[in-house]
Amino acid sequence: MVRVQPSTPTSGDAPTRAAARAAQQRRRSLILLGVIIALVVALAVVAGVFFLRGTPGEPDQEPAVSDGCLPSDLRITADPAVAGALKAIAADLTESRSDCPAVTVRAEDSAVTAAALAAGSEPGFDVWVPDSAMWPSRATGQAELAGVDAADLVVRGTVASSPVVFAATEPTAAALTAEGAAFASLAGRSVAAVLPDPATVAASSAALLALQTAVGGDARTFTALVLGLDTGVVPTAADALAAASAATTPTIAVTTEQAVLAQAEDATTRLMPIYPADVKPAVSVPLVTLADASADTLATVEALSAAVAAGGDHLADYGLRDAAGNPLESTLEIAGGDSATPAPTDSTNQAEVLRTWQVLTAPSRMLSLNDVSGSMLQPATADMRRIDLFEQAAVRAVNSLSADSSLATWVFSSRRIGGQDWQEIVPFGPLGDAAHKQRTIDTANGLDSLVGGGTGLYDSVLAAVKFMRETYVPGQVHLVLLNTDGVNEDDEGLDLPALLAELETLRDPAKPVAVIAIGYGPDTDQAALEQIAAATDGAAYQALQPTDIGTVLIDAVTQRGCRPNCG
């Protein structure tokens, strides 16, 4: 469980960051005095609250502040993006005393900490400072899905932030800024986008939420954009920046303002930040404690929060903005930053959009179940049969799937093998295997040679769903892509009510197998296809015109991850 406690955001230039740091050192003594005063006031308030109200199990002695020291030892696990600033702030607090309680800062990627918490590991910290408030929600959500008893976390407030930006070389940045580059403009595909893996980089999941907002939440449009972005995913933010620097065509990297500032310090090709003109997301850096933290620990965390709020120079040293997102002087001058304050990203929705991304981009395991009954030889146009149009569309559909997807091809008519209506033509194999992909394409191009007989629809659908359930592979999207132009003609097999009852029996939310049904032409029993699709949380399409076949088939394939809620 994640609890969120309200916080009050706080706010805080030099031609280069090195010059900024030199100037900042001269102001440190005054900053330190301000920090000490802020600590005393903050801890007096905290102590007063505990004294007046009391809490079950509270200690007999209240934590005290002495000469700027924190009240008690504090173990901090922080994302590398903020760990340096925290170490500098902690050093300021203890530089005048050698007997202060120890403050240790351990740097660890937020995704690693979140994964360990989700697995039920014992927290090795008193306070966790991830680079986004999304990570506590992510850790708790993953633990709940896995049935793991994980640590109860409390998000106690934001202490720093960084806008999510597009990074590009100076010529590209100037052109895109002049055009009003925005998340919505990614739909135009006029520029290549490189995205660090959203599963490990918070800026990317924040960008996905911004993209979803920019398209008005339209699932179909969002899905198409996600599948396009998936081809440009790289493991880390550094990889994305390197790709944008080396690109010979207009390319942007999705990242944070902080990352762009760091890249500019020693890069051969300097990148510039582009601030989106529509949605302006930011990653917000929170303080996270355990729900059962002691009063001493909570008082120390409050003191740390006050110190960070007063340590704006240290935040600026590391390219971070204050909690409210106000541009700090050095950040603004070095980056030419946008003075507009970005909107905090909703951490719960950010975690949810990450889950959506992982579903949409998960490898597909698709069984293509194709009607080769005699009616497929009927003319569709003056010079093409139904089967000819389907063959062309099927090849396009195969080419739209990613290399990590796997595909099998079955056909059905009536009594193809004894009394069995269905037949495996190509077994499952990865499309990344060039030989398997070519065999699949050759089979699609030659389906006309297999045409003949009636339409044994219902028995074939049940056999396909059973096969997919029996051979289920976790982590992949399982689909039966049903293509037919007629109605069930097998009087000796299942009728529709019996098929629907069987499909209901097979339903398992933990191992979903959706049927995506496409009816070709006016002779299709579309009502039956819709019921079959509904019984498996799939979808049913109808291509009434010859020109519809390719569009419908490609749409069915590319919308595989958002069913049944594509809109």
C-alpha positions in Angstrom: 0.0 0.0 0.0 1.2 3.5 -0.8 0.0 6.4 1.2 0.5 10.0 0.1 1.0 12.8 2.5 0.4 16.4 1.3 3.4 18.7 0.9 3.9 22.3 0.1 6.2 22.8 -2.8 9.1 25.2 -2.5 11.2 27.2 -5.0 15.0 28.6 -5.6 22.6 31.5 -13.2 25.7 31.4 -14.6 27.0 31.1 -18.2 28.4 27.6 -17.4 27.7 25.1 -14.6 31.3 25.4 -13.4 30.9 29.2 -13.0 27.6 28.6 -11.2 29.2 26.3 -8.7 32.0 28.8 -7.9 29.4 31.5 -7.2 27.3 29.2 -5.2 30.2 28.3 -2.9 30.5 32.0 -1.7 26.8 31.8 -0.6 27.1 28.5 1.3 27.7 30.0 4.7 24.5 32.1 4.5 22.6 29.1 3.2 23.9 26.9 6.0 22.6 29.5 8.6 19.3 29.5 6.9 19.2 25.7 6.9 19.9 25.6 10.6 17.2 28.1 11.4 14.8 26.1 9.1 15.7 22.9 11.0 15.1 24.4 14.4 11.7 25.7 13.3 10.6 22.5 11.5 11.7 20.3 14.4 10.1 22.6 17.0 6.8 22.2 15.1 7.2 18.4 14.9 8.1 18.1 18.5 5.2 20.3 19.5 2.8 18.1 17.6 4.0 14.9 19.2 4.0 16.5 22.6 0.5 17.9 22.4 -1.1 15.0 20.5 1.0 12.0 21.3 0.9 8.7 19.4 0.7 5.1 20.4 4.1 3.7 21.1 5.8 7.1 21.0 9.2 7.4 22.7 9.5 9.0 26.1 12.2 11.5 24.8 11.5 13.8 21.9 14.2 14.1 19.2 16.2 17.3 19.6 18.2 19.5 17.3 21.7 20.6 18.3 23.9 22.9 16.2 22.3 21.9 13.0 22.7 18.1 13.4 19.8 15.9 12.3 18.0 14.3 15.3 19.0 10.7 14.6 20.9 8.5 12.2 19.4 8.2 8.7 19.9 5.6 6.0 18.9 7.0 2.6 18.6 5.0 -0.6 18.4 7.5 -3.5 18.3 7.4 -7.2 21.6 8.4 -8.8 19.9 11.4 -10.3 19.4 12.9 -6.8 22.0 11.1 -4.7 24.8 13.6 -5.3 22.7 16.6 -4.2 21.6 14.8 -1.1 25.2 13.9 -0.2 26.1 17.6 -0.5 23.2 18.7 1.6 23.9 16.2 4.3 27.6 17.3 4.3 26.5 20.9 4.9 24.5 19.8 7.9 27.4 18.1 9.6 30.5 20.0 8.4 30.7 22.1 11.6 30.4 19.0 14.0 32.1 15.7 14.1 29.7 14.1 16.6 26.4 14.5 14.5 24.3 11.4 13.9 25.3 9.6 10.8 23.6 10.2 7.5 24.4 7.6 4.8 23.3 8.0 1.2 23.4 4.9 -1.0 22.8 5.4 -4.7 20.6 2.8 -6.4 18.4 3.0 -9.6 14.8 3.5 -8.6 13.7 0.6 -10.8 16.0 -1.7 -8.9 14.7 -0.6 -5.5 11.1 -0.8 -6.6 11.6 -4.4 -8.0 13.2 -5.5 -4.7 10.3 -4.0 -2.7 7.8 -5.6 -5.0 9.4 -9.0 -4.4 9.0 -8.6 -0.6 12.6 -7.7 0.2 13.2 -6.0 3.6 13.8 -2.3 3.0 17.4 -1.3 3.7 16.6 2.3 4.3 14.9 4.8 6.6 14.0 7.0 3.6 13.8 6.3 -0.1 14.3 9.1 -2.6 13.4 7.7 -6.0 13.5 9.9 -9.1 9.7 9.8 -9.5 6.7 9.3 -7.2 5.6 6.6 -9.7 8.0 4.1 -8.3 6.3 3.6 -4.9 3.0 3.0 -6.7 4.7 0.7 -9.1 6.3 -1.4 -6.3 3.0 -1.7 -4.4 1.0 -2.5 -7.5 3.5 -5.2 -8.6 3.5 -6.7 -5.1 -0.3 -6.9 -5.0 -0.4 -8.6 -8.4 2.1 -11.2 -7.3 0.4 -11.7 -3.9 3.5 -10.6 -2.0 3.4 -9.1 1.4 5.5 -6.0 0.7 6.6 -3.0 2.9 3.9 -0.4 3.5 5.2 2.9 2.0 4.3 6.5 2.7 5.1 9.3 0.1 5.7 12.3 2.3 6.2 15.1 -0.3 8.2 16.3 -3.2 11.7 17.8 -2.7 12.9 18.3 -6.3 11.8 17.9 -9.9 12.9 18.0 -13.6 10.8 18.6 -16.7 10.5 15.9 -19.3 11.9 17.3 -22.5 12.9 16.3 -26.0 16.7 16.4 -26.6 18.1 17.1 -30.0 21.1 18.6 -31.8 21.0 22.4 -32.0 19.8 22.6 -35.7 17.0 20.1 -35.0 16.1 21.7 -31.7 15.8 25.1 -33.3 13.6 23.8 -36.1 11.3 21.8 -33.9 10.9 24.6 -31.3 10.0 27.0 -34.1 7.3 24.5 -35.3 5.9 24.2 -31.8 7.0 20.6 -31.2 4.6 18.8 -28.9 3.7 15.3 -27.8 0.7 15.4 -30.2 3.1 16.1 -33.1 4.8 12.7 -32.6 1.8 11.3 -34.5 3.0 12.9 -37.6 6.2 10.8 -37.6 8.2 13.8 -39.0 11.0 13.1 -36.6 12.5 9.9 -35.2 12.0 9.4 -31.5 14.3 7.5 -29.2 12.8 6.4 -25.9 14.7 4.9 -22.9 13.0 1.8 -21.6 9.9 2.9 -19.8 10.2 -0.1 -17.4 13.3 1.4 -15.9 13.3 5.1 -16.8 10.7 7.3 -15.1 10.9 10.1 -17.7 9.7 7.7 -20.4 6.6 6.6 -18.5 5.9 10.2 -17.7 6.2 10.9 -21.5 3.8 8.1 -22.3 1.2 9.5 -19.9 1.7 12.9 -21.6 1.3 11.3 -25.0 -1.9 9.6 -23.9 -3.2 13.0 -22.6 -2.2 14.7 -25.8 -4.3 12.4 -28.0 -7.3 12.8 -25.7 -7.1 9.3 -24.2 -8.0 7.7 -27.5 -6.9 4.1 -27.1 -6.7 3.3 -30.8 -4.5 6.3 -31.6 -2.4 5.8 -28.4 -1.8 2.2 -29.3 -0.6 3.0 -32.8 1.8 5.6 -31.5 3.1 3.2 -28.8 3.8 0.5 -31.3 5.7 3.1 -33.4 7.7 4.2 -30.5 8.6 0.6 -29.5 10.9 0.3 -32.4 13.0 3.2 -31.0 13.4 1.9 -27.4 16.9 1.8 -26.0 18.0 0.5 -22.5 19.1 3.7 -20.8 18.8 7.5 -20.9 22.5 7.7 -21.9 21.8 5.4 -24.8 19.0 7.7 -26.0 21.1 10.8 -25.8 24.0 9.1 -27.6 21.6 8.0 -30.4 20.2 11.6 -30.8 23.8 13.0 -30.9 24.9 10.5 -33.6 21.8 10.7 -35.7 22.2 12.0 -39.3 18.4 12.7 -39.7 16.2 14.7 -37.4 16.0 12.7 -34.1 14.8 13.4 -30.6 15.5 11.6 -27.4 12.9 11.6 -24.6 14.6 12.5 -21.4 14.8 15.1 -18.6 16.1 18.6 -18.5 18.6 17.4 -15.9 20.0 14.7 -18.2 20.4 17.3 -21.0 22.4 19.6 -18.7 24.7 16.7 -17.7 25.2 15.7 -21.3 26.2 19.2 -22.3 29.1 19.3 -19.9 31.5 17.1 -21.8 29.7 15.9 -25.0 31.3 16.4 -28.4 27.9 17.1 -29.9 25.8 19.1 -27.5 22.1 18.5 -27.3 19.5 21.1 -26.5 16.2 20.7 -24.6 13.0 21.1 -26.5 10.0 21.9 -24.2 6.8 20.4 -25.5 4.2 23.0 -26.4 1.2 21.0 -25.3 1.6 18.7 -22.3 4.4 19.7 -19.9 5.2 16.7 -17.7 7.8 16.5 -15.0 9.4 13.8 -12.8 8.9 14.7 -9.2 11.4 13.5 -6.6 9.7 12.5 -3.3 10.7 11.4 0.1 9.3 8.0 0.9 9.3 6.4 4.4 8.0 3.2 5.9 4.5 3.4 7.4 5.9 2.1 10.7 8.8 4.6 10.9 9.6 5.8 14.4 8.9 9.3 15.6 12.7 10.0 15.6 12.9 8.9 12.0 10.0 11.0 11.0 11.4 14.1 12.7 14.7 13.5 11.0 13.0 13.2 7.6 11.2 16.4 8.2 14.5 18.1 9.0 16.0 16.6 5.8 13.1 17.9 3.8 13.7 21.4 5.2 17.4 21.2 4.4 16.7 20.2 0.8 14.2 23.0 0.4 16.9 25.4 1.6 19.6 23.8 -0.5 18.5 25.1 -3.9 22.1 25.7 -4.9 22.9 22.0 -4.5 19.9 21.0 -6.6 21.0 23.4 -9.3 24.5 21.9 -9.1 23.0 18.6 -10.3 20.6 20.1 -12.8 17.5 19.8 -10.7 14.6 22.2 -10.2 12.9 22.8 -6.9 9.9 20.9 -5.7 7.4 23.3 -7.4 9.2 23.1 -10.8 10.4 26.7 -10.8 13.5 27.1 -12.9 16.5 27.7 -10.8 18.8 30.5 -12.0 21.7 28.2 -13.1 19.3 25.8 -14.8 17.5 28.5 -16.7 20.7 30.2 -18.0 22.7 27.0 -18.9 19.8 25.3 -20.6 18.0 28.3 -22.0 15.1 26.7 -20.1 11.5 27.2 -20.5 10.2 29.5 -17.7 6.9 27.7 -17.6 6.4 25.5 -14.6 5.7 21.9 -15.7 2.7 20.1 -14.3 3.4 17.3 -11.8 2.8 13.9 -13.3 0.1 11.8 -11.6 2.1 8.9 -10.1 -0.8 6.4 -10.1 -1.7 7.1 -13.7 2.0 7.0 -14.6 2.3 3.5 -13.1 -0.9 2.5 -15.0 0.3 3.8 -18.3 3.5 1.8 -17.8 1.5 -1.3 -17.3 -0.4 -0.5 -20.5 2.9 0.0 -22.4 4.1 -3.4 -21.3 0.9 -5.0 -22.4 1.0 -3.3 -25.8 4.6 -4.0 -26.5 4.7 -7.6 -25.1 5.5 -10.2 -27.7 2.5 -11.6 -29.5 1.8 -15.3 -29.8 -0.8 -15.4 -32.5 -2.5 -18.4 -34.1 -3.9 -17.4 -37.5 -7.0 -19.5 -38.1 -8.0 -19.1 -41.8 -11.2 -20.1 -43.6 -10.4 -22.1 -46.8 -14.0 -23.2 -47.5 -15.1 -23.3 -51.1 -16.8 -19.9 -50.8 -13.4 -18.2 -50.6 -13.0 -18.7 -54.3 -16.0 -16.4 -55.1 -15.2 -13.2 -56.9 -14.6 -10.1 -54.8 -13.7 -7.8 -57.6 -13.6 -8.0 -61.4 -10.2 -9.7 -61.3 -9.7 -11.0 -57.8 -11.3 -13.6 -55.6 -11.9 -13.3 -51.8 -8.9 -15.6 -51.1 -6.7 -13.4 -53.3 -7.5 -10.3 -51.3 -7.0 -12.1 -48.1 -3.6 -13.5 -49.1 -2.4 -10.0 -49.8 -3.7 -8.6 -46.5 -2.3 -11.6 -44.6 1.3 -10.9 -45.9 0.9 -7.2 -44.8 -0.3 -8.3 -41.3 2.7 -10.7 -40.9 5.1 -7.8 -41.7 3.4 -5.6 -39.1 4.3 -7.9 -36.2 7.6 -7.4 -34.3 10.5 -9.9 -34.6 9.9 -11.1 -31.1 6.4 -12.2 -31.9 5.6 -15.8 -32.8 3.0 -17.0 -35.3 1.3 -20.2 -36.3 -1.0 -20.8 -39.3 -4.0 -23.1 -39.3 -6.7 -23.5 -41.9 -10.2 -24.9 -41.6 -13.0 -26.0 -43.8 -14.8 -29.4 -43.3 -13.3 -32.8 -42.6 -9.8 -31.9 -43.6 -8.2 -34.8 -41.6 -10.8 -37.5 -41.1 -13.6 -35.9 -39.3 -11.5 -33.0 -38.1 -12.3 -29.6 -39.6 -8.9 -27.8 -38.9 -5.4 -28.4 -39.9 -2.0 -27.0 -38.8 0.0 -25.7 -41.8 2.8 -23.8 -40.1 3.7 -24.5 -36.4 4.6 -21.8 -34.0 7.9 -20.1 -34.5 9.5 -16.6 -34.0 9.1 -14.1 -36.7 12.7 -13.1 -35.9 13.7 -16.4 -37.6 13.9 -15.4 -41.2 13.2 -18.9 -42.4 10.0 -19.2 -40.3 8.8 -15.7 -41.4 9.3 -16.6 -45.1 7.6 -19.9 -44.7 4.6 -18.1 -43.1 4.5 -15.5 -46.0 4.8 -18.3 -48.6 1.9 -20.1 -47.0 -0.3 -17.0 -46.9 0.4 -16.5 -50.6 -0.6 -20.1 -51.4 -3.8 -20.4 -49.4 -5.8 -20.7 -52.6 -4.3 -24.2 -53.2 -6.0 -25.4 -49.9 -9.5 -24.2 -50.6 -12.4 -26.6 -50.6 -15.3 -28.0 -48.5 -17.7 -26.4 -46.1 -17.2 -24.1 -43.1 -16.5 -26.0 -39.9 -16.3 -22.8 -37.9 -17.3 -23.6 -34.3 -15.2 -26.8 -33.8 -12.2 -25.1 -35.3 -12.5 -22.0 -33.0 -12.7 -24.2 -29.9 -9.7 -26.3 -31.0 -7.6 -23.2 -31.5 -8.5 -21.6 -28.1 -7.8 -24.9 -26.3 -4.4 -25.3 -28.1 -3.4 -21.7 -27.1 -4.4 -22.4 -23.4 -2.6 -25.7 -23.3 0.6 -24.1 -24.7 0.3 -20.8 -22.9 3.6 -18.8 -22.6 3.6 -16.2 -19.7 4.6 -12.7 -20.7 3.1 -12.8 -24.2 -0.2 -11.6 -25.7 -2.1 -14.7 -26.8 -4.5 -14.3 -29.7 -6.5 -16.4 -32.2 -6.9 -14.4 -35.4 -10.0 -15.8 -37.0 -10.6 -15.0 -40.7 -13.8 -16.3 -42.3 -16.3 -15.4 -45.0 -19.3 -17.5 -44.1 -21.4 -19.3 -41.4 -20.9 -22.6 -39.6 -21.9 -25.5 -41.8 -20.9 -28.4 -39.6 -24.2 -30.0 -38.5 -22.3 -32.8 -36.6 -20.2 -30.5 -34.5 -20.9 -27.8 -31.9 -23.7 -25.3 -32.2 -23.1 -21.7 -31.1 -24.6 -22.0 -27.5 -22.4 -25.1 -26.9 -19.3 -23.3 -28.2 -20.0 -20.2 -26.0 -20.4 -22.5 -23.0 -17.1 -24.2 -23.7 -15.3 -20.9 -24.1 -16.8 -19.7 -20.8 -15.4 -22.8 -19.1 -12.0 -22.1 -20.6 -11.9 -18.5 -19.5 -9.0 -17.7 -17.2 -8.1 -14.0 -16.5 -4.6 -15.1 -15.5 -4.1 -16.8 -19.0 -6.3 -14.8 -21.4 -6.7 -16.0 -25.0 -8.6 -13.5 -27.1 -10.3 -14.3 -30.4 -10.1 -11.5 -32.9 -12.7 -12.3 -35.5 -12.8 -10.8 -39.0 -15.8 -11.5 -41.3 -15.2 -11.0 -45.0 -18.2 -10.0 -47.2 -22.0 -9.9 -46.7 -22.4 -13.7 -46.1 -20.6 -13.7 -42.7 -22.6 -14.6 -39.6 -21.4 -11.4 -37.9 -23.6 -11.8 -34.9 -22.0 -15.2 -34.1 -18.5 -13.7 -34.5 -19.4 -10.9 -32.1 -20.5 -13.4 -29.5 -17.4 -15.5 -29.9 -15.2 -12.4 -29.5 -17.1 -11.2 -26.5 -16.8 -14.6 -24.8 -13.0 -14.3 -25.0 -12.6 -10.5 -24.4 -11.6 -10.1 -28.0 -13.1 -8.1 -30.9 -15.1 -8.7 -34.1 -14.6 -6.8 -37.3 -16.4 -6.9 -40.7 -15.0 -6.1 -44.1 -17.9 -5.5 -46.4 -16.0 -4.1 -49.3 -12.9 -5.6 -50.9 -10.9 -2.5 -50.0 -11.8 -3.0 -46.3 -9.9 -6.3 -46.0 -6.4 -5.0 -45.7 -7.4 -2.1 -43.4 -9.4 -4.3 -41.1 -6.8 -7.0 -40.8 -3.9 -4.6 -40.1 -6.1 -2.8 -37.5 -7.0 -6.1 -35.8 -3.3 -7.1 -35.6 -2.0 -3.7 -34.3 -4.8 -3.3 -31.8 -4.0 -6.7 -30.2 -2.7 -5.3 -26.9 -5.5 -3.0 -25.9 -8.4 -5.4 -26.4 -11.2 -5.3 -25.3 -10.9 -1.5 -24.5 -9.5 0.0 -27.7 -12.6 2.1 -28.3 
